[in-house]
Amino acid sequence: MGLISIDGNILRKMIIDGANEVTRNMANLNALNVFPVPDGDTGTNMSHTVMAAAKEVYKLSTPSVSDISKAASSGALRGARGNSGVILSQLFRGFAKGLEGKSVATTEDLAVALARSTEMAYKAVMKPKEGTMLTIARSFSEAAGEIAFDEEDINVALKYVIDKGNETLAKTPDMLPVLKQAGVVDSGGMGLVLLLQGALNAMNTQGDIEILEKPSESGEGTAAMAFNTEDIKFAYCTEFLVELDKEPKPGQSESAEKVLQSYLPTIGDSVVVIEDEGLVKVHVHTNNPGKALEKALRFGGLLNIKIDNMKAQHTGLLDFSATSSGPPKPLGVVAVVAGSGLKELFTGLGADIVIDGGQSMNPSTEDIANAISKVHAEHVIVLPNNKNIILTAQQAAELITDKTVHVLPTLSIPQGVACVMYNSDTIPIEENLETLKESMEAVHSGQITEAVRDTVLDGHEIKTGDILCLYDGDIALVKQGVQEAAKALADHMLANGGDIMTVYAGEGVGISEAEELAAYVRNTHSSCEVEVYEGKQPLYNYILSVE
């Protein structure tokens, strides 16, 4: 008897190994990327997106396919990059809708989920074209529908779906002349086939599957040679998230999604706009990125802004001998961070250089000055993220003469995270700095750590080994156990206001413990949204952020 159903644990492995397979082939996918513009990053965008989904499910342990698919959808939406990443995130979103409420999935359930997946992705793209990853997605769903009612074995059914996808992929050059011209198949479509192939492999793998840390660096990279930059009509690939205001502004009758879907095609193409749970994901190719951002600001704050000059990118792909770094970008960021997970978070949010440092390991003036010097930008923002590093950063700034350095006095990791999230190089620097100051002042920070000596401080009698709860730098509570302390600090912080909490789990804290803390907060503070990250920071068992 074959595998007639999968539970959440199997689906979790399938998503992780699917992400690994895409990431292993990232360079080869990049080399295939020739549509809609030769920016050479489809593999990178898909890898980042599906890895975001994989990381969300990696920390879960649940038998429910509904829970796993929902977590993957959330991760993919927040991690989506580029057109291909946005479409991929919508495939995950539709898949989750199709499995909603289910604990296990059969071939019939998976066929329904793939159909919803394709439907959601097509709706997300304003002008779908055949010969792209949408075509491959539709091929998957059609093949699944053909076999689901005749074949119970999911291994057999999934292999059939992949084979049909490969057949369709081979035909994509006949659907899009640009692919035939370059002599390649569609890169996004290839990425989807690789994703399902990895998923199929995982179904037959015993034991757990780890997330691939480093992608393959191989790949021919010749596909981009077929194009001329004059073919690029809109130069700037612009993407961002809109965090919608809780209440519409006076006079607003239409949704952000509807307004942006109507407006963006008037200033560009390759438009994708998706609204989901208070966030709107936007992607557009335009010559006026500022207009897109200005329109979106009417509906809320902007997050994860990314603007790339595709002509410049393409020139770099064509001229491999070029050594000039080109003109400096408007704005760069240097952050001081301790903990591998936190470093990854800051880098993912846009920090150019992350310096290893924090409490008990303060970087030197030279360390910070060297980092600033390496950022090729007109302005550089430095985020010390610790009160003991602010003066050192200010001193380092005085050593720099070829760019303007702005030291924001961030006192904690949560304040630094707020700054990189809301940072923007599309508005005047002074306006941007004011926005960042306001954002960091709106964040309250908590830390859980262990006392290393006996003392009496702030009215608290503290013994070695006691668990200290710090709130905005001051001792708020003293407890005996880490989990007890974290729950008490969370209650204390939320009693002072706020409805969004982020939990950063430090070294020695398991993800299950962090999730248990998050569940406690959700149960006792029903209106509070909670996110968990593996910060892996030293010294602090937990860092908590409340907004």
Wavefront OBJ file of the C-alpha trace (Angstrom):
o trace
v 0.000 0.000 0.000
v 1.381 3.406 -0.921
v 1.120 6.649 0.988
v -2.592 7.514 0.922
v -2.450 10.623 3.128
v 0.063 13.072 4.542
v -0.041 14.840 7.897
v 1.539 18.092 9.001
v 4.868 16.479 9.836
v 5.252 15.093 6.317
v 4.096 18.349 4.698
v 6.611 20.231 6.838
v 9.426 18.059 5.439
v 8.102 18.484 1.906
v 8.158 22.279 2.146
v 11.642 22.347 3.676
v 13.174 20.021 1.091
v 11.340 21.813 -1.704
v 12.946 25.044 -0.505
v 16.311 23.332 -0.319
v 15.988 22.093 -3.900
v 15.226 25.599 -5.183
v 18.111 27.040 -3.208
v 20.560 24.383 -4.436
v 19.718 25.430 -7.988
v 19.499 29.171 -7.351
v 22.388 30.161 -9.617
v 21.108 28.022 -12.491
v 17.645 29.573 -12.144
v 19.170 33.040 -12.164
v 20.968 32.205 -15.389
v 17.661 31.222 -17.016
v 15.879 34.413 -16.030
v 15.001 36.348 -19.180
v 11.418 37.489 -18.552
v 9.965 40.028 -18.089
v 13.365 41.733 -17.818
v 16.871 40.256 -17.660
v 17.519 41.081 -14.014
v 18.994 37.663 -13.329
v 17.386 37.188 -9.915
v 14.432 34.833 -10.287
v 16.332 32.066 -8.513
v 17.373 34.397 -5.715
v 13.865 35.760 -5.289
v 12.260 32.325 -5.302
v 14.878 30.963 -2.925
v 14.389 33.783 -0.419
v 10.626 33.457 -0.649
v 10.381 29.704 -0.252
v 13.082 29.741 2.426
v 10.964 32.215 4.365
v 8.145 29.689 4.159
v 10.463 26.835 5.152
v 11.753 28.714 8.171
v 8.225 29.322 9.363
v 7.327 25.638 9.231
v 10.733 24.433 10.475
v 9.997 25.732 13.970
v 6.596 24.028 14.114
v 5.764 20.530 15.224
v 2.135 19.843 14.435
v 0.245 16.957 12.840
v -2.080 19.382 11.041
v -1.562 20.102 7.334
v -3.758 23.168 7.796
v -1.411 24.670 10.397
v 1.702 23.895 8.369
v 0.342 25.303 5.117
v -0.899 28.434 6.888
v 2.529 29.028 8.447
v 4.213 28.528 5.071
v 1.810 31.009 3.502
v 2.559 33.615 6.162
v 6.311 33.152 5.789
v 6.191 33.340 2.001
v 4.104 36.525 2.031
v 6.472 38.321 4.371
v 9.571 36.970 2.653
v 8.403 37.460 -0.945
v 10.890 39.152 -3.256
v 10.390 40.190 -6.836
v 7.625 39.249 -9.209
v 8.388 35.538 -9.017
v 8.476 35.642 -5.231
v 5.134 37.413 -5.015
v 3.519 34.876 -7.349
v 5.075 32.049 -5.353
v 3.714 33.529 -2.134
v 0.242 33.541 -3.663
v 0.620 29.900 -4.670
v 1.354 29.134 -1.021
v -1.574 31.289 0.042
v -4.036 29.463 -2.201
v -2.605 26.089 -1.170
v -3.240 26.988 2.478
v -6.798 28.047 1.669
v -7.377 24.692 0.005
v -6.190 22.781 3.079
v -7.878 24.995 5.635
v -9.262 23.026 8.568
v -7.737 19.713 7.495
v -5.526 17.582 9.707
v -4.389 15.270 6.886
v -4.509 15.485 3.100
v -5.270 12.875 0.448
v -4.617 13.093 -3.289
v -8.062 14.624 -3.700
v -7.348 17.218 -1.002
v -4.025 18.115 -2.606
v -5.688 18.478 -5.998
v -8.177 20.936 -4.517
v -5.355 22.826 -2.799
v -3.338 23.056 -6.029
v -6.408 24.328 -7.861
v -6.917 27.055 -5.252
v -3.209 27.787 -5.450
v -3.329 28.400 -9.214
v -6.526 30.430 -8.935
v -4.995 32.720 -6.302
v -1.793 33.249 -8.291
v -3.612 34.149 -11.507
v -5.755 36.667 -9.620
v -2.636 38.323 -8.227
v -1.183 39.146 -11.649
v -3.001 41.884 -13.531
v -1.962 40.735 -17.004
v -1.078 37.023 -16.840
v 1.063 35.692 -19.684
v 1.429 32.091 -20.723
v 4.834 30.484 -20.841
v 5.578 31.676 -17.326
v 5.474 30.070 -13.878
v 1.704 30.637 -13.902
v 1.453 28.192 -16.805
v 3.423 25.593 -14.865
v 1.265 26.117 -11.794
v -1.849 25.575 -13.888
v -0.283 22.467 -15.384
v 0.269 21.113 -11.868
v -3.327 21.730 -10.824
v -4.768 20.249 -14.030
v -2.600 17.142 -13.727
v -3.532 16.741 -10.070
v -7.196 16.983 -11.004
v -6.771 14.317 -13.684
v -5.186 11.724 -11.422
v -6.591 12.460 -7.972
v -9.814 10.476 -8.281
v -8.130 7.418 -9.797
v -4.931 7.231 -7.741
v -4.761 7.153 -3.949
v -0.976 6.855 -3.653
v 0.371 10.393 -3.204
v 3.838 9.341 -4.376
v 2.441 8.166 -7.696
v 0.145 11.175 -8.076
v 2.871 13.721 -7.297
v 5.300 12.109 -9.719
v 2.603 12.317 -12.404
v 2.091 16.025 -11.625
v 5.839 16.708 -11.864
v 6.129 14.840 -15.162
v 3.265 16.901 -16.621
v 4.913 20.041 -15.322
v 8.177 19.126 -17.025
v 6.348 18.490 -20.293
v 4.741 21.921 -20.099
v 8.021 23.538 -19.092
v 9.672 22.190 -22.242
v 6.968 23.953 -24.283
v 7.412 27.393 -22.693
v 9.833 28.598 -25.428
v 7.029 28.056 -27.944
v 4.708 30.186 -25.814
v 7.091 33.088 -25.294
v 9.367 34.182 -28.173
v 11.749 35.779 -25.709
v 12.492 32.324 -24.251
v 13.056 30.800 -27.665
v 15.370 33.678 -28.556
v 17.527 32.938 -25.541
v 17.239 29.177 -25.944
v 15.949 28.581 -22.427
v 12.824 27.498 -20.593
v 11.038 29.753 -18.120
v 13.080 30.132 -14.948
v 10.103 30.612 -12.630
v 8.474 27.508 -14.049
v 11.675 25.554 -13.549
v 11.735 26.763 -9.953
v 8.255 25.365 -9.357
v 9.216 21.998 -10.807
v 12.272 21.914 -8.534
v 10.080 22.820 -5.564
v 7.763 19.853 -6.194
v 10.687 17.540 -6.914
v 12.174 18.389 -3.535
v 8.784 17.809 -1.940
v 8.539 14.374 -3.564
v 12.035 13.471 -2.361
v 11.097 14.460 1.197
v 8.120 12.118 1.252
v 10.493 9.194 0.967
v 13.136 10.484 3.387
v 13.362 9.070 6.892
v 14.001 11.401 9.803
v 14.018 15.185 9.923
v 15.305 17.458 7.148
v 17.492 20.459 7.885
v 17.238 23.779 6.047
v 20.026 24.270 3.517
v 22.278 27.048 4.768
v 24.288 27.847 1.651
v 23.033 27.827 -1.949
v 24.981 26.435 -4.876
v 27.246 28.981 -6.553
v 27.381 27.119 -9.836
v 25.550 28.210 -12.944
v 26.453 29.279 -16.438
v 24.784 32.675 -16.335
v 24.707 33.120 -20.119
v 21.021 33.708 -20.711
v 21.220 37.441 -20.057
v 23.510 37.938 -23.055
v 20.498 37.842 -25.386
v 19.165 41.253 -24.355
v 19.832 44.950 -24.807
v 19.110 47.433 -22.019
v 17.190 49.564 -24.539
v 14.463 46.885 -24.391
v 13.776 47.785 -20.749
v 10.939 50.317 -20.824
v 10.620 50.817 -17.066
v 13.934 51.012 -15.225
v 13.062 50.552 -11.559
v 11.838 47.309 -10.025
v 9.922 48.594 -6.999
v 8.488 46.433 -4.247
v 7.282 47.069 -0.726
v 4.727 46.148 1.912
v 1.956 48.470 3.092
v 0.955 47.979 6.716
v -2.638 49.168 6.522
v -3.990 51.731 8.973
v -6.399 50.185 11.457
v -9.046 52.750 10.494
v -9.481 54.202 6.959
v -8.722 57.884 6.543
v -11.724 60.202 6.080
v -13.070 59.978 2.549
v -11.484 56.606 1.757
v -14.117 54.328 0.303
v -12.084 51.926 -1.848
v -9.555 49.402 -0.552
v -5.828 49.902 -0.936
v -5.681 46.793 -3.113
v -8.284 48.134 -5.559
v -6.810 51.654 -5.726
v -3.256 50.433 -6.309
v -4.366 47.870 -8.883
v -6.017 50.701 -10.830
v -3.270 53.287 -10.416
v 0.021 51.400 -10.811
v -0.553 50.305 -14.453
v -0.690 54.032 -15.354
v 2.940 54.478 -14.273
v 4.470 51.079 -15.057
v 4.015 47.378 -15.745
v 4.572 43.945 -14.153
v 2.083 45.024 -11.510
v 1.231 42.661 -8.657
v -0.875 43.805 -5.687
v -2.086 41.431 -2.971
v -3.822 42.262 0.299
v -3.781 39.790 3.168
v -4.386 40.204 6.908
v -3.577 43.898 7.177
v -0.672 43.870 4.730
v -0.536 44.726 1.039
v 2.339 43.344 -1.039
v 3.191 45.540 -4.034
v 5.457 44.915 -7.029
v 5.751 47.231 -10.057
v 8.268 48.136 -12.753
v 8.201 51.913 -13.184
v 10.259 54.991 -13.982
v 8.651 56.802 -11.034
v 8.976 54.691 -7.876
v 8.270 57.731 -5.713
v 4.770 58.029 -7.164
v 4.018 54.408 -6.278
v 5.218 54.935 -2.707
v 3.310 58.205 -2.353
v 0.051 56.596 -3.467
v 0.556 53.688 -1.066
v 1.272 55.988 1.893
v -2.372 57.071 1.791
v -3.298 53.693 3.249
v -0.622 53.062 5.873
v 3.055 52.732 6.676
v 5.592 51.258 4.265
v 7.818 48.290 5.078
v 10.602 46.375 3.296
v 11.045 48.927 0.515
v 13.305 47.624 -2.262
v 14.055 49.587 -5.459
v 16.474 48.188 -8.038
v 17.703 49.821 -11.241
v 17.204 46.986 -13.710
v 19.237 48.648 -16.472
v 22.183 48.899 -14.112
v 21.691 45.295 -12.997
v 21.554 44.098 -16.576
v 24.687 46.013 -17.531
v 26.451 44.306 -14.670
v 25.318 40.921 -15.970
v 26.610 41.666 -19.454
v 29.938 43.219 -18.523
v 31.615 40.758 -16.207
v 34.922 42.638 -16.466
v 33.528 45.852 -14.956
v 35.264 46.726 -11.686
v 33.810 50.159 -10.944
v 31.461 50.252 -7.979
v 29.497 53.031 -9.669
v 27.931 56.035 -7.985
v 27.108 55.722 -4.290
v 23.569 54.850 -3.324
v 21.632 57.430 -1.300
v 21.592 55.637 2.042
v 23.212 52.733 3.858
v 22.867 51.164 7.301
v 25.410 49.755 9.780
v 24.059 47.906 12.819
v 25.718 46.422 15.893
v 24.157 43.060 16.724
v 24.956 39.939 18.706
v 23.415 36.593 17.842
v 23.399 34.751 14.532
v 19.617 34.854 14.202
v 19.495 38.581 14.893
v 22.292 39.218 12.408
v 20.315 37.368 9.761
v 17.212 39.381 10.650
v 18.974 42.754 10.340
v 20.611 41.744 7.073
v 17.300 40.554 5.687
v 15.662 43.848 6.628
v 18.253 45.834 4.707
v 21.294 46.517 6.899
v 24.401 46.758 4.700
v 26.873 45.678 7.381
v 26.195 44.003 10.718
v 28.986 44.311 13.285
v 29.282 41.564 15.873
v 28.771 43.199 19.229
v 26.473 44.117 22.051
v 26.386 43.773 25.797
v 29.817 42.653 27.117
v 31.348 42.731 23.619
v 31.363 46.331 22.530
v 33.052 47.013 19.178
v 35.839 49.561 18.994
v 35.711 52.956 17.324
v 37.879 51.508 14.560
v 35.544 48.558 14.067
v 32.590 50.859 13.518
v 34.534 53.347 11.377
v 35.796 50.535 9.137
v 32.264 49.259 8.678
v 30.983 52.721 7.785
v 33.789 53.151 5.257
v 32.802 49.951 3.472
v 29.238 51.155 2.798
v 29.143 52.802 -0.646
v 26.536 55.438 0.158
v 26.185 59.198 0.503
v 24.566 58.874 3.940
v 25.094 56.068 6.470
v 22.886 55.435 9.479
v 24.530 53.671 12.422
v 22.388 51.706 14.865
v 24.354 50.965 18.090
v 21.435 49.056 19.670
v 23.032 49.417 23.101
v 23.559 52.460 25.345
v 27.199 51.509 25.891
v 27.991 51.728 22.187
v 26.405 55.077 21.336
v 29.409 57.229 22.255
v 31.778 54.882 20.427
v 29.624 55.140 17.327
v 29.537 58.927 17.563
v 33.304 58.980 17.828
v 33.631 56.714 14.817
v 31.364 59.034 12.841
v 33.787 61.914 13.444
v 36.546 59.930 11.730
v 34.597 59.659 8.456
v 35.075 62.488 5.957
v 33.782 61.123 2.635
v 30.120 60.620 3.620
v 27.582 61.902 6.115
v 27.079 59.651 9.119
v 23.977 59.703 11.321
v 24.094 57.850 14.642
v 20.611 56.998 15.871
v 20.787 56.371 19.628
v 19.035 53.013 19.607
v 19.226 51.475 23.057
v 18.068 47.970 22.219
v 17.680 45.406 19.484
v 13.903 46.070 19.158
v 14.576 49.768 18.564
v 17.135 48.852 15.911
v 14.696 46.466 14.231
v 12.083 49.235 14.089
v 14.598 51.539 12.409
v 15.657 49.116 9.670
v 12.016 48.198 9.014
v 10.910 51.794 8.498
v 14.101 53.074 6.862
v 13.612 54.583 3.389
v 15.971 56.172 0.875
v 13.100 57.526 -1.212
v 12.360 60.492 1.053
v 14.649 63.347 2.190
v 17.194 62.179 4.759
v 16.005 64.542 7.500
v 12.406 63.393 7.076
v 13.578 59.784 7.130
v 15.562 60.327 10.333
v 12.537 61.903 12.023
v 10.430 58.896 11.024
v 13.025 56.511 12.430
v 13.276 58.407 15.697
v 9.518 58.263 16.100
v 9.436 54.551 15.268
v 12.158 53.651 17.767
v 10.535 55.730 20.512
v 7.272 53.838 19.973
v 8.959 50.525 20.816
v 9.377 49.225 24.364
v 12.048 46.627 25.040
v 12.337 43.854 27.599
v 15.159 41.464 28.420
v 15.414 38.309 30.483
v 18.833 37.526 31.916
v 20.483 35.844 34.894
v 22.033 37.744 37.805
v 25.761 37.054 38.159
v 26.176 38.416 41.690
v 24.293 39.382 44.850
v 23.153 42.994 45.070
v 20.333 45.333 45.981
v 19.202 47.511 43.083
v 16.114 49.626 42.427
v 14.518 48.246 45.596
v 15.097 44.639 44.543
v 17.189 42.248 46.620
v 18.952 40.147 44.016
v 20.797 36.878 44.507
v 23.210 35.204 42.113
v 21.210 33.066 39.692
v 18.007 35.079 40.012
v 16.263 35.821 36.744
v 16.082 39.557 36.069
v 13.313 41.125 34.013
v 14.430 44.396 32.453
v 11.930 46.861 31.010
v 13.397 49.673 28.907
v 16.724 49.162 30.660
v 15.472 49.120 34.251
v 14.861 46.132 36.515
v 11.119 45.617 36.664
v 10.833 42.145 38.213
v 12.998 39.446 39.766
v 11.960 35.817 39.297
v 13.350 32.307 39.712
v 12.675 30.538 36.400
v 13.261 31.772 32.853
v 9.793 30.884 31.524
v 8.068 32.252 34.615
v 10.084 35.445 34.292
v 9.350 35.823 30.587
v 5.610 35.451 31.113
v 5.636 37.936 33.992
v 7.625 40.454 31.948
v 5.277 40.059 28.983
v 2.317 40.780 31.262
v 4.118 43.785 32.752
v 4.987 45.241 29.357
v 1.514 44.785 27.876
v -0.079 46.320 30.968
v 1.653 49.529 29.902
v 0.055 49.417 26.433
v 0.698 47.892 23.030
v -0.853 45.153 20.933
v 2.104 43.717 18.998
v 4.783 41.632 20.714
v 7.898 40.113 19.191
v 9.789 37.384 21.024
v 13.493 36.887 20.252
v 14.685 33.573 21.668
v 18.291 33.601 22.859
v 20.972 30.959 23.200
v 19.853 28.090 25.356
v 16.159 28.711 24.735
v 14.481 26.115 22.545
v 12.011 27.153 19.898
v 9.353 25.080 21.683
v 9.862 27.177 24.823
v 9.597 30.394 22.810
v 6.404 29.170 21.144
v 5.026 28.204 24.561
v 5.654 31.774 25.729
v 3.953 33.134 22.607
v 0.947 30.871 23.176
v 0.686 32.120 26.761
v 0.648 35.743 25.574
v -1.988 35.017 22.923
v -4.191 33.244 25.464
v -3.918 35.890 28.176
v -3.912 38.926 25.891
v -6.332 37.992 23.120
v -5.919 41.243 21.171
v -2.128 40.957 21.026
v -0.337 39.712 17.907
v 2.823 37.717 18.680
v 5.754 36.779 16.455
v 8.720 34.568 17.390
v 12.273 34.717 16.034
v 15.309 32.648 16.893
v 17.648 35.516 17.720
v 20.268 33.206 19.269
v 21.614 36.196 21.175
v 24.023 35.563 24.067
v 23.362 36.666 27.654
v 19.648 37.358 27.223
v 17.406 34.306 27.332
v 14.697 36.431 25.744
v 14.406 39.856 24.234
v 10.821 41.127 24.036
v 9.486 43.974 21.962
v 6.115 45.681 22.406
v 4.525 48.241 20.099
l 1 2 3 4 5 6 7 8 9 10 11 12 13 14 15 16 17 18 19 20 21 22 23 24 25 26 27 28 29 30 31 32 33 34 35 36 37 38 39 40 41 42 43 44 45 46 47 48 49 50 51 52 53 54 55 56 57 58 59 60 61 62 63 64 65 66 67 68 69 70 71 72 73 74 75 76 77 78 79 80 81 82 83 84 85 86 87 88 89 90 91 92 93 94 95 96 97 98 99 100 101 102 103 104 105 106 107 108 109 110 111 112 113 114 115 116 117 118 119 120 121 122 123 124 125 126 127 128 129 130 131 132 133 134 135 136 137 138 139 140 141 142 143 144 145 146 147 148 149 150 151 152 153 154 155 156 157 158 159 160 161 162 163 164 165 166 167 168 169 170 171 172 173 174 175 176 177 178 179 180 181 182 183 184 185 186 187 188 189 190 191 192 193 194 195 196 197 198 199 200 201 202 203 204 205 206 207 208 209 210 211 212 213 214 215 216 217 218 219 220 221 222 223 224 225 226 227 228 229 230 231 232 233 234 235 236 237 238 239 240 241 242 243 244 245 246 247 248 249 250 251 252 253 254 255 256 257 258 259 260 261 262 263 264 265 266 267 268 269 270 271 272 273 274 275 276 277 278 279 280 281 282 283 284 285 286 287 288 289 290 291 292 293 294 295 296 297 298 299 300 301 302 303 304 305 306 307 308 309 310 311 312 313 314 315 316 317 318 319 320 321 322 323 324 325 326 327 328 329 330 331 332 333 334 335 336 337 338 339 340 341 342 343 344 345 346 347 348 349 350 351 352 353 354 355 356 357 358 359 360 361 362 363 364 365 366 367 368 369 370 371 372 373 374 375 376 377 378 379 380 381 382 383 384 385 386 387 388 389 390 391 392 393 394 395 396 397 398 399 400 401 402 403 404 405 406 407 408 409 410 411 412 413 414 415 416 417 418 419 420 421 422 423 424 425 426 427 428 429 430 431 432 433 434 435 436 437 438 439 440 441 442 443 444 445 446 447 448 449 450 451 452 453 454 455 456 457 458 459 460 461 462 463 464 465 466 467 468 469 470 471 472 473 474 475 476 477 478 479 480 481 482 483 484 485 486 487 488 489 490 491 492 493 494 495 496 497 498 499 500 501 502 503 504 505 506 507 508 509 510 511 512 513 514 515 516 517 518 519 520 521 522 523 524 525 526 527 528 529 530 531 532 533 534 535 536 537 538 539 540 541 542 543 544 545 546 547
